[in-house]
Amino acid sequence: MERDQLEGLRVRYPLENVAAQYLRLRRSGRTYVGLCPFHPDRNPSFYIYPATQSFYCFGCGAYGDVFTFLQRMERTGFPQVVAQLQTGSVPIVREVLPEPDFPAAVKSLGEDHYALLDAAVDFYHEKLLQHPTMLKILAERCISPELIKRFRLGYAPANGLQTYLKRRKLSPEVAEEVGLLRERKSMLAGRIVIPEIRAGKVLYLLGRATSPRQLLRYLGLPLPKPLFGADTIRGAAKVWVTEGVFDWLTLTEWGYPAVALSGTHLKHEHIALLAEAQSIYLVLDNDAAGREATAQLQKQLGSRTHPFPLPPWAKDVNELAQQGGQDLFAWFAALKNAA
């Protein structure tokens, strides 16, 4: 089956509506949460991310999309699931109702949330500076100590955040509301943490996996995902747009005004942040998905948008940096009159 046809089925059958036929789900910020159907689960550990139409269980590690979910629930194969979706024989719940025994969702961030997120960033940043292995990982990704301090990058250990917050007289319950803690466990444990900070306020935290055992490469909070680096492009006539946050950090290190989508989609509320830019250069991943996203973003942003292709041996900007490609990037930028 063609990729467009599969995407069409994903649109017609939202994962949360399909899963609600089998599970009790509760809205929690930008996610849905419920008891995992794939292992004995006393506390809700099964999360659905509507933005990416994917699920992940923090208890047993199960993950996937609507096709994977139905294969496991119905104990059948991929072709059979696709056939069921095509024929419309898969029931869905049109409205996912909240269950009162799950935590309430955060409708919008208040000062108590900002204070807690800021404290968490301080805690994670301190732990990173004390962790030689994580500092080495970042050095190998060409992320300098100066950049680590400038953007307050961090590392989330398995324990300690709750005690730290209590010492700062901040509520662990608020930490659960924003998705940092669940049942006293750190949701970002074992990950490098990249915060988005604007006008001194922490809006969001994104955790980058540091081990193959962490099946999701990136894990964010169940809050509206921002455009990373928005403060760094204010007043810039030329702006570079990347997929990944490490690519954004790399271009920022090289002196280019840049932002990261943290994915391939630009939300409508993000377009206003790019309004001042006269030229926008799209430096997305060097693969089919990146090229497809580049074409879509060109349609969204108009004639001021220009693709900025990478050499074939580098998947993304950060990989180019690891291969010593800063001068090559600068040369090509000058050639395109983009520097």
N, C-alpha and C positions, 0 to 999 in steps of 0.2 A: 504494500500500500504506500502511496506517495506521502511525503512528509506533510504537505498541506492538508491532506485528508485526515491524517491523524490529529493535526492541530485543530481541525474543524470539530472532531469528536471531543477533544478536550474542552473546547468552548461550549459545545452543546451539553456536556456532562461535567459541570464543575465538581471537583473532587469532594468538597465539603458537602454538597447536596447528595452525592452518591453515598458517601460514608455515613451520612446521617440516617440512611435506611438501615444501617447495621449497628450504629453506635449512638449514644447520647453525647452530644457535643455542646460545648459552651463557648460563646464568643469571648476572646481574651485579647483586647487590643486589635491587632491586625491578623490574629491567628484564631484557630479553633482548637480546643483541647478536649480530650476525653480519655476514657480508660482504653488501653491498648488491647486490641482483639487478638494479638499474636503471642501474648505471654500473660501469665497471671499478674494482674496489675491492680493494686489496692488504691494507689494514688494516681490521678490522671497524668500520664507521661506521654500520651500520643498527641502530637501537634500537627495541624494542617496549616500550610502557608498558602492562602489564596493567591497572593501575588505571584508565586512561582508554580502554583498548582502541584504542590508536592507535600509529602508527609514525612515525619521523622519521629521515632520513638526514643525517648531518652532513657528508657528502661532496658529494651532489648536490642536497640540499634536498627530496627526495621526502617526502611525508607523507600521512597519511590513516588510514582504518580498514580493517576486514576487506573491505568492499565495494570500496574503492579498490584495495587490494592485489590482490584477485582480478581486477579489471578489467585492471590493468596486467600481471599475470602471464599471464592467459589471452587478453589482447588482445581483450576483448569489452566489451559495454555493461553498464550497471547492471541493466536488466531481466533480462538473461540470467544475471547473477551471482545475483540474487535467486531466479530460477527454479531454478538449480542447488542453492542452499542449501535451498530449500523441499522439493525432491525428495530431498535427502540424497545427492546425487551428488558432493559435494565431499569428498575424503578428508582426514582430519586425523590428526595424531600425538597419541595420548592422553597420552604422557609425553615432555616435552622433555628430552633427555639432555644433560648438560654435555659440552663439548669441551675437551680438556686444553690447547689452544694459546691459549685466551682467559684474561684475568685472573680470578682467583678472586673470588667475591662476598664482600662484607663481611657477616658474620652478625650482628655487633653492634658498636657503637662502643666503642673502648677509649681509654685516655688519650692514645695517640699520635694517634688520629683527632681527639679534642677539641682537642689542641694545634695540630694542623694547621689545622682549621677556624677556630679562633680567630685564628691568624696570617693566614689568607686574608681574614677579615673586616677585620682591621687594614689589610691591603694594599688591599683594595677601598675601604675607607672613606677612606683617604688619597688614592687616585686620584680619588674623587668630589669631595673638597674642592678638588682641583686642576683640576677640569673644569668651566669656566663653562657650557658648553652643557648638560651633564647637570643641573647645579644649576638652570638656567633651566627645564628640562623639569619638574623636581620642583616648582619655584615655581609654574609654570603649573597643576600638579595640586594646588596648595594644601598642599604638604608643606613645612613651615617648617624653617629651619636648626636650630632647637632639636630638632625631631622627628628630623631626620637624625642629629644627634649622640646623642640619647637611645637610638635603636634601631640605631645604627651602620650606617646604610644605606651602600651602596657602589656602585662602578662597576667592571666587569671589563674592563680593556683586553685587547687581543689578545695582548700579550706582557708579560713581566716577573714573572709569579707564580712561575715555577720558580726564577729567580734569587733572588727575595726569600726563598723557602722555604729554599734552600741557605744563604743568608746567616744565616737563623735556625736553621740546622743541623737542618732538618726534611726528611723524605724525600719527593721527588717521587713515589716509588712509592706512598706512602700517599695522596698526592693523587689518583693514578689509581684507587686502591681506592675512594675515596669519590665519584669521578666528577668531580672538579674539572679534571683534566687527562686527555687522551688523546693518546698519541703526541706529548707535549710541547706540545699545543695546549690553550688554555683553552676549556673547554666552555661557559662563560657569557660568552664574549667579546662585547663590544658591548652588554651588558645592565646595567640598574640591578639591584643585588643587595640583596635583603631577607633578613636572617638571622632565624631564630627562636632566641632566647637564653633559657635558663632556669637560674636559680641560677648565673649566670655562665658557663654552658657553652653553646657553639654546637651546636645539634642539627641544623640544616638551613639550606640556602641556596636561595633562589628567585630566578631571573633574569627580569626584566621586559624585554621587547623595547623598543627605542628607535627601530627603523627598520622600515618595511613589508617590507623584504627578509628580515627575520627572521620566518619563516612561523609559528612557534609563539610566541604572545603570552607565555606563561609557560613556563619551562624550569627544572625542579628537579633536585636530585641524585638518583641511584638509591638513595635511603635512605627509610625510613618517613616519610611526609609528616605533619608535626605540625599541631596546631591552633595557628595563629599568635596570639600575645598571651596565652597561658595564664597567664603570671606577672602580667599586668596586671589579672586579674579575681579574684585570690585574695581571698576574704572579701566580695566584692561581692554584694549581695542582688539587684541587677538587672543583667543582662548582655545586650549586643547581639551578634547573630551576623550576619556579613556573608559574602558570597561572596569578594570580592577583597581582597588585602592593602592596596591603596590605600584602599579603603573602611574597613578596620579602622584604618589610620593616621589617616584623617580623623576618625573618631569618637573615637579616642584624643586627637587634637588638641583636639577640642571638649569633652573631659572626661568622655566616656562609657566605662565599662568594656566593652570589646569584644574579640571574637576573629574571626579569619578562617578559613573553611573552606579557602580556596584551591581553590575548586570548589563543588560543590553537595551533596556527600555528607559526612555525619558518621559517622566510623568508631566502632565500638563502644568502642574504647579511649579515644576522646575524650569519651565521655559522662560518665565519672567526673570529668573536669575541670570539668564544668558542674553537678556534684552540689550545690554549696553555694548556687547561685543559686535564689532564690525565684521570680523572674520572668525569662523569656528572651524577648527581642524579636528577631524574625527580620526583618532588613533586607536581603533578598536582591535580586538584580537585577530591574528592572521589565520582565520579559519572560515569555514562556510557560514557559521552563525554570526561571526563578526562582520563579514561582508554583507550579509542580509540585513543586519542591524544598521550598518552604515547607510545602506540604501533607504531604509525606513526613516532614519534620522534626517537624511537630506530632504525627504518629503516634508517632515515636520518643521524643519528650521529654515528651509528655503535656500535662495541663491547664495547667501553668505557662507554656506556650509561647504567644506571641501574635504574629500577623503585624503588621508595621509597614510599611504600604504607603507608597511614595514618590509624589510628584506625577507626573502623566503625562509631563511634559516632561523628567524626569531619569531616565536609565537606571539609575543607581546612586548611592550616597551621595557618591562623589567627584565625579561629574558635578554633583550638586546643590551641592556646595561651590564648584565652579568658576563656578556661576551665582549665587553669593552667598546660598545657601540655608540658612546656619547658623541664623539666627533663625527661619525657617520650620520647620526641623526641631525646634528647641527648643520652639516654640509647639505643634506637633503632639504632641511628647512630653509636654508638660504637660497637653494635652487628654486624652491617654490615661492620664494619671497615671503616666507612665513615667519622668519626669525625676528 
